[in-house]
Amino acid sequence: MSKHITHWIGGEPVATAGAAPRRGDLFDPATGQVTGQVDFAGIAEVDQAVAAAASAFADWRTASIAKRTTVLFAFRELLNARRDELARIIVSEHGKVHSDALGEIARGLEVVEYACGIPQLLKGGYTEQASTGIDVYSIRQPLGPVAIISPFNFPAMVPMWFFPLAIAAGNTVVVKPSEKDPSAANFLAGLWKEAGLPDGVFNVVHGDKVAVDRLLEHPDVKSVSFVGSTPIARYVYETGTRYGKRVQALGGAKNHMLVLPDADLDLAADAAVNAGFGAAGERCMAVSVLVAVDPVGDELVDKIKQRMAGLKVGPGCNGDSEMGPLVTGVHRDKVTSYVESGLADGAELTVDGRKHPITAEDENGAPTADGFWLGPTLFDRVQPGMSVYNDEIFGPILSVVRVSSYEEGVALINANPYGNGTAIFTNDGGAARRFQYEVEVGMVGINVPIPVPVAYYSFGGWKASLFGDTHAYGADGPGAANPLKHHFPVRAGSRLVAARCVFRVRV
């Protein structure tokens, strides 16, 4: 049965009389078949969602912190109980395997649980007698309606990086998910409704650049959180700040994994395969470049090849699949084009993912040959300047670069314009400490290939991987961050017990 996904505004799906003026097709990536359509918002629909959020803000900001945490705990329990249902939705539209979908929900739940501690996070400060007869307070207050623009690769986790803290702090939210896999956002909206969140506090609009631009321009949207490619992150940051909004825009990546000669090569090979091909490489923290310090290159490449040969590629709904298809046919074709460009640039195609065996049937026995498939692909002896090295491919292509020393490897990583994540594999504690100090990357793993911080820290890279002054979740997250400062001195007078200087922060 063909499904129809529409906007969620003011606590319910938007009723549509007939077809929306613009719609997009939804696909099952494992079969390539159209499974439904999603409405695309125009300016009117975005304005309706923002108006609902602005109207709800007046009451939600005055709701007690105890009330907000009650709703948060209820949402957490509902999400935990129904995580398997949400995972199946993600698999059906994104294509990742079921275990990967459950993993992203678990990481999102971490942020929800962190936000449940909002009474502690929102505590201000107080200094008595800061000056003679002057006391100083700091107060955290909600900002207003906030927008979240999220990518296709984590349709549940990335929105949950932002909205739990924003809602807990008393803000209202408009989410614009990817039009490629929009159903997860509506599912989460339904859970919020069931948890007792007032109508209008959480809204969802679907669509493309029209919806994004209106959110960036709308005068009632006070902040924007974005995750996506670097060119779009830069555009979101520059446009949003031009309209006076607080913006945190997380961009792309080219994550390097440096392997020293003393490393456990079996551990390094396992990490390279898991971090390079998990979720079909469609994640901003995927390892896409392995930097081998010779003489270990040949042995390490052989170990990776052996593991790649046994990688089970098939529909995400199959319990034994270890890697699923790519999200769309257009994206699959773009990623596949890098196989030819890598060969043309002179890289060695060690494993050709176009020839990797694909499971022919889904769990119901239906053929999947027309799905958006590309198996794990390995290039060796890659050099900077080649397209497979320079570009964020966002697919299951791993490039191996050979270097002669630790110093050459670090210099290579630091010269890259991206600075999202990196890792070093070594048994030398001195080298590990030196690496974490010298490498110019925001998130660093020591014998950990994907160093994504837990929820009570913050996520975000350096250089072209992050635009803005704050990071996702943790102390920097929307609702917990405090970059806007307002000072309100009050002069001493006969009617005051003591003079005060109030320091207010909108979060």
N, C-alpha and C positions, 0 to 999 in steps of 0.2 A: 504494500500500500504506500502510495506517495505521501510524504509528510509535508506539512506547511509550517514554517517557522516565522513568527511575526514578532513585533516589538512587545516588550513588557513595560508598561508605564502605569504609574499610580496604583500598583498592586495587582495588576491583572494583564493578560494578553490583550493587545489592541484589537478590537473588532474591526474587520475589514469588510466593506461591501464590495464584493467582486475582487478582481486581481489588483494588486498594488501596481502603480505605474511602472515601477522597476523591480525586478526580481533577479536572483541568481540561482543557478542550479546547485544542488547538493549531490555528492557522489559517494559511493562506497569505493574507497581506494583499492580494495582487494579484487573487485570485479570490474571496475570502470563504469558501472551502471549508475544512471541518475536515480536517486532515491527520494528526491523532494526538491522543494524550492524555499528560499528565504527572501522575505521582503527587504527591500533597500529603502532606508529612510531618506526623505528629502528634508529640506530646511524646516518644514512645518512639523514633521514628526520629532526632529531633534528639539525644536522649541517646546513642543508639548512635554517631552521628557524632562527638559531642564526646568520648565515651569512647575512640573510635579515635584521635582527635587527641591526647588526653591520654596514652594508652599509647605512641604513637609519639614523643611529645615527649622522653621519657626518653633514648632513643637518639639522636634527631636533634640535640638540643642539644649532645651530646658528640661528634658527628661533626666531623671536622676542617674548617676553612674550605676547605682544598684539596678535600676530598670534596664539599662543598656547591657550590663553584664548578664542579667537573666536571659535576655534575648540571645546574646552571644553563646551562652552555654547551651541553650536549646538548639540553636543552629548547629553547634558542634556535635551534639548528640544525634541529630537527624542526619547530618552528613556522614558521620561515622557509621550509622546503621545502614545507610543506602549507598555506600561508596561503590559497591559492586555494580549497582544499577548505573551509576554515573560513569563508571569505567567502561561499561558496554556501550554507552552513548559515545564516548570518546573514541573507542575502537572503530565504531561504525562510520564515523565521519573523518577522523584523522588517519586511521590505519595502523597506529602503533599497536604492539602486542598488549594483551590484557594486563600482564604484570607491569609493564611500563606505565599504563594508564593508572593502575592502582598506586604506583610509586609517586606519580605527580599529585594525586589526591592526598597522599600521606604528607607530602611536603607542604601542600596548601593547608592541611589541617594543623600543621605546626604553627603557622602564622595565626590561625583562628585561636588556637590555645594560648599563644602569646598575647593576643588581643584581649583574652579573658582576664588578663591581669591589668586591665586599663586603670583601675583605681590607683595602682602604684605608679603607672606610667604618667598619669596626669597630675600627680602631686607637684605643686609649685614649690616655692621657696620663701623664706622669711628671714630677714636680718633686723634685729632690734638695734636701735641707736647707731645706724649706719653713719649718720652725722648727728650733731647735737640736736636732740628732739625730733629726729627723722628716723622712721622705720621704713624698710623697703620690702615689698612683696613681689613675687613673680607669680603670674596666673596664666594657665593654659586654657585657651578658649577655642571653640570650633571655628573653622574658616568659612564654611558654606557648602554649596554644591560643588562636587569635584568630579572630574571625568577620568575614566580609565580606558585606554585604547590598547587592546591586547592582541598578540599574534596568534597564528594558527597552531604553533607547535606545542603549546601547553594551554589548551582552552579552559582548563579548570585552575591549574596552579598559578599562572601569572595573574589573573584577576584577584586570586586570593592572596597574592603578595601585597595587595594594596587595600582592597575594600574592608577587610576586618578591622584594621586600625582606624581607617577613616570613619567607619560607622561607629566604632566604639568611642571615638573622641567626640561624637555628636555631629558629624558631617553627614550629608546626603550624597548619593552616588548615581552617576550615569555611566554604564559600561557600554563600550562599543567593541564587541568581540570580532574576531575574524569572520568574514562571510563564508570562509571555507568550512568551518566547523562551529556553527553558532549555537547548537542545541544545549551545550553544557551550561552556557550562561543563563538560559531560560530555566533549566533544571535548578540551578542554584537560586534563582529568583523565587521559584516555587518553595524551596526549603526555607528561605527567609520569611516568606508569607506564613508558612506553617509554624515557624518559630515565634511568631508574634511581632515581627518587625512592622511598624506602621506603614501604611501605603504611601508610596512616593519616596521613601528613604532609599530604596534600591530600584533602579530602573535600567532597562536594557534597550538599546537601539541598534539595529543591524544595518549594514550597508558598506559603503566604500568611501572614497575621498570626499564626497559631498557631506556625509555625516561627520567625518573627521574635521573638515574645515569649519563647519558650523560650530562644533564644540570648541575649537581653538579660538574662534572669534566671539562666541556668545558672551555678553557682558556679565551674565549671572554665574558663569562657570569660573570658579576661583582658582582652581589648580588642575593640572593635567599630569597623569602618570602614563608613560608609554614604554612599550618594549617592541623592538622590531629591528629592521636593518639600519645601518648607520646613515645612509642618505635620508631616510624618512625620519629618523631620530633627530637629525640636525634640522630638518624642516619643521618638525613639531616644536622643537625647542625655540627656534628663531621666530616662528609664527606666534606661538603661545606667549612668549615673553614680550613680543611686540604689542600684544593686546593686554599686557599687564598681569599675566598669570604666573603663578609659581609652577615651574615645570621640572619634572624629572624624566629624562628621556634616555632609556638604555638602548644602545645600538648593537652593532654586529661584533664579530670576533674572528680571530684566527689563532686558535689556541695551540701552543707548542708544548710538547712533552719531551724533556731532555733526559736522555738515558746515558749515564756514565759507565765506564768499563767495569766498575766494581759492583754494579747493580745486580739484583736477582733477575735474570733475564726471563725466567718463566713468569714471575710476577709482572714484569714489565710487558711481556707479550699479552698476558691475560688482560691487563689494564688497557693496552692499546686497542684490542679488539672490542672490549666492552664499551670503552669511552668513544671509540671512533665510529662504531656501527650501531650502538644502542639507539632506539627510536629512529633508525635509518639515518642517523647523522643529523637529524633535523632538530638540533638544539644548540643554543648559543654557547654552551659550555662543552660541546663535543671536542675531543682531541682530533684536529685535522692535520697537524704536522708533527711527526715524530723525528726528533733531532738525535741521531745516533752518533756518539763519540767513538770513532773507530779506535781499536779494531773490532768492536762488537757488532758492527752493522750487519755483516753477512749472517751471523748466527741469529741475531734478533729478527731479521727479516724472514729467515727460514721458520722460526718458531711462530711468527705471526701468520705466515702462509698456512701452516699446518692447522692452526686454530680456525682460520677463515674457511677452510675446506669443509669443516664439520658444522658450520653455522647453519641452522635451519631457518630458511626464509619462507614465510607463508602468511596466510591471513592472520590478523591479530587475534581473531576469536578462537583460533586453534590453540589448544593448551600447550603444544610442544613447539610452537613457532617462537624463534628467538629474535627475529627481525621481520617487520611488516613492509608494506609498500610505501611509496612516497605519497604525499597528500593529494596531489592532482596530476593529471597527465601533462599539463603545461610545465609544472615544476619538475616532473620526472624527465621530460625532454631536455630541459635546461641543464639539469645535473648530468645527464648522460652526455651532453655535448662536451663536457670537460674531459671525457675519456679521449675523444679525438683531439682536442686542443692540447692535452698533455702529451700525447704521442707526437703531435706536430712540433711541439716545443723541445722534444728530445728526451723527455722523461722515459724511464723504463716501466712499461705496464707489466707488473709482476703477477697480478691477479685481475682478470677482466670480469667485473661484476655482471656484465651483459650475458655471460655464459653460466652464471651460477644457477644451479637447479632451484626451481620454485615449486612449492607445494601446489598441485594442480586442482585441488578441491577444497572448499571450505567445510565447516562442520556439518553442513546439510548435504554435502556431496555435489554442490553446484560448481561448475568450472570457474576458475579464476584467471584464466590465461590472459584476459583483457584488462587485468588490473594494472596499476601504475608501478611496475616492478623495475628495480635495479638492484642487483646483488652487491655485496661488499666488494670494493675495488681498492687495489693497492698499487701505488706508484713508488718506484725507488729512484734514487739519485736525482731527486728534484732540486732545482736551484731557484733562488729568488729571482723574480722577473717572469717566471713561467706563470701562466694563468692559474694553474692548479695550486700554486703557492700563494699568489697575490690575492685571489678572490675568496670571499666567504661563500663556499659552494653550498652549504646547508644540505648535504646529502652524504651517502655512505662511501666517500672517497678519502682514503688516508694517504698522505704523502710522506715519504721518508727522505730526510736531508742528511747527508753525511758531513760531519765536521771532525777536525783533528784534535780539538781540545775543549775543555770546559769553557775557557774564555771565549773561544769562537762561537760556541753555542749560545752563551748569554748575549753576546754582541748581536747575533742574528735575531734573537727574540726581542731585544730592546730596540732594534732598528725597525721592527714591524709597526705600522701605524695603529694597530689595535692593541688593547691591553686589558682584555677581559679576564681570562684565566690561563694558568700555566701550571706545569708540574715538573718535578725532578725526581728521577728514580736513581737512588744511590744508597749504599750502606755506610757512607762516610758522613758522620755527623758534622764535621767542619765544612764540607762542601755544601751540605744542606742548609746550614745556617748562613753561609756566605751567599747562597743563591737567593734565599728569601729576602735578604737585605739588598742585593744588587739588582735583581730583576725588576723591570719597570712595568709591572702588571698588577692589577688590583687584587686578584685572588690567587693564592699560591698553594699548591699541594706538595707535600713531601711524601713520596711513595703513595700518593692519592691522586688519581688521574682527573677527577672532576671535583675541585675544591669548592663546592657550593656551601656557603655558611648556613648554620642552623638558624632558626627563626629569631632568636634573641640577639643575633648579630645582624649585619646588613649585607645585601647583595649589590654589587656594582663594580665595574672595572675602571680603567684609566684610559687616557688618550681618546681615540675615536670610538671607544666603546661606551662612553657615558657623556651625556650633556646635561648640565645642571649641577647643583651643589649638594643634592641629597641622593640617597640610595633607596633601594627597595627594602621594605620591611625592617624589622629591628628598630633601633633607636632613631634611625633616619626615616622610617616609613611615614606615609601620610597619616597624620593623627598623632604620631609620636615626635616627629621632627619639629624644630623650632627656628627656622631661619628668619622669620619676620619678627621684629622686635619693636615694641612701642613703649615709650617712657611717659608716665603721667605724674609729674611731681605735684604734690598738694602742699600749699604753704600752711604753716602753723597758724592757728587762730583760736580764739577763746572758746569756740564751740566744738573744737576737736580734742579728743582725749590725747592724741599724739599726731604729729604730722606724718604723712605717708608719701612714699614714692612707689607707685604700683608699676610693675614690669609685666606687661601682658604679652602672651605669645599665642598666635592663632595656629592651630594644629590640624 
